[in-house]
Amino acid sequence: MKKHLTLAVAALALVIPGTSRGQVKIGFINTMTGAEAPIGENLTNGVELAVADLARQGVKVALVKQDDTGKPDKAMGAMEQLATGDEVAAIVGPYTSANANAVAKLAEQYKVPQVVPAAAKEEITKQGYKWVFRLNAPAHQYAQSLLDAALAFGKPASVAFVYESTDFGNSVSAAGKEYAKAKGLRVVADEAYQKGAADYRSTLTKLKAANPDLVFMVSYVADAILLMRQSREVGLRPQAFLGGGAGFDTAQFESEKDISTHVFSVTQWTPESSPQSTEFAERYKAKFGKKPTYHAACAYAAMMIVGEVAAKAGGNREKIREALETGAWSGTIMGDVRFQDGDGFTNQNRLVMPVIQYQGGASITVYPAKAAKKKPVYPFPGWK
């Protein structure tokens, strides 16, 4: 384990030599309570591991946490406090797309470097902001990876979309519908819903009547599980269920084997993607008793980069921004990281998103072919 830790920390330490050893104050905005708290917990765990690793590296981070409860107004209040009251050098977070987008405006206003670890809404890095950086891939890549995988596995002709009416759900589904049409898939259903409802049977019954080859769902944890349970109840049986990350790529969803088996999900990261990722996953599981999700990995990598850069810059916000804008990081658990401009984005990291499928009670990478660990089960064989 000591060897694993040394390798994981050294991989990033080599990237930015000459790091200052003084303490640096960094803010962390996350959903620690509320409906999205189960996913938020993964980000908190990832950040805490990063802070511990940075300390072993000689970088002392004074972490100032703020709970946004999953609400944009709370996230904005947290940002106000961190930027003007606590005077942090930089900020990691928030998690949800609505909150990250709301905070980005204030990061630009107060000139505080913000690194978004896992929020997918397209517009976050499409507004020309100089102080906002995003590590994870945006919404269109969720949609493209999933649909490309389905088209590689079989010959679907139609797709139905069901998604929560939030910034994340609307953004991913909009990108999905546009890409589906470009690929010649007929969109036979387009169903938005208010998250947290107790019953989605009527919506799912409408989808069943449309007889889609693919069912593309975008949901957080509780809704992802309920949608799949009720899909089984109404007998919805497409060629494939496609989960747009978030709630479909969590330990909670994976543990629901009666409804998660054979479901596909897109993800920002997998434990088997690199030796560094495997080491991180082993240490995470040893400490927290469960395997990490991509949310944990993204948060870990974001905090490692921000901690290194902020320490080297002596906590100076402008120098941190410049270093994030011009820097490049190799050997991280998220692969090579570089915040770039292009295709309408500003300070956006380029990341290829793999597709997993739940098989035998575990998530297995099945796409792209060069990263696949097993063959996909396609079409969906039906409910047990």
Summary of the structure (lengths in Angstrom):
residues: 384
radius of gyration: 20.2
end to end distance: 40.2
largest distance: 62.7
contacts: 1471
relative contact order: 0.16
helix: 46%
strand: 21%
